[in-house]
Amino acid sequence: MRLETQKKFAAGLSITSNTLIIITKIIAGMISGSISIISEAIHSFSDFLASILTFFAVTRSAEPADKEHPFGHGKYEDMSGFIEGGLIIFAGLYIIYESSSKLISGYTMEAESMLGIYVMAFAVLANFLVSRYLFYVAKKSDSVSLRADAEHLQTDIFSSLGVLAGLVLIKLTGYTILDPIIAIIVAVIILKAGFSISKETLNNLLDGSISTEDIEKIETVLKNNTIIKGYRNIKGRKSGQYKEIELTILFNPDMKISCCHNICDQIENDIKSELGNVTTTIHAEPM
């Protein structure tokens, strides 16, 4: 399967999985009256919206550069990831609001909780399998939006596990007050993931620098080339799955232009081997 096709399949799988999980959680929440299950349904709905954004982003980012977007469409993935982070944060804040209201006003949950236990166990298993696949494709393609979607589903796993444990405790002890308390704990986990995703993708949208690790890899490539006389002004930014690198290389002033060109081509290929999807622009100067 081609990489772009695999990315679209992964995004479509996430949409299908989230749709099924949302329906089952809503049904279980309405039957049991559990605020934690209903909160999880809200969380899954934000997952669903994120999955749609991801599908749109990977489709658009795969399109080649054109007149309106001469540097390609990679930023669509960063935009999608940033919006997904915002959706996660919104879901977390809403769950805290609803759960706090239940704690303040008093709360009783219906005795039937076995359905909720079964549904949450199913959600954990489904999200685990789908998120593993999304992480696999995201790492293979260096897709920001797919990784954000996978992170989104992973927070759903942790939150679903928390709700599942709470429902089991409620079943054993009869203390229904545990339900909104667990929902608040789940919301804190959700908020942490949301802020993390938003911070990284905002950095890419604002053309923040590539990682120190990537800079060190570039420097290693340059230091291993004994023909050049030095280098400076290494700059890099990330646009979706693509990295754009600019740097200056110093040459012996007596070296022919054709030789400098060949060396630059070799360095570009070496950097691409180290960093993957990368476009490198080199400015050659005499020492």
Protein Blocks (a to p, Z undefined) as FASTA:
>chain_A
ZZklmmmmmmmmmmmmmmmmmmmmmmmmmmnopaklmmmmmmmmmmmmmmmmmmmmmmmm
mpccdfklmnojklmmmmmmmmmmmmmmmmmmmmmmmmmmmmmnopaddfblmlmmmmmm
mmmmmmmmmmmmmmmmmmmnopaklmmmmmmmmmmmmmmmmmmmmmmmmmmnopaklmmm
mmmmmmmmmmmmmmmmmmmmmmmmnopacdfklmmmmmmmmmmpmkbgbdehiacddehj
bccddddddddfkbcfklmmmmmmmmmmmmmmmnopaddddddddZZ
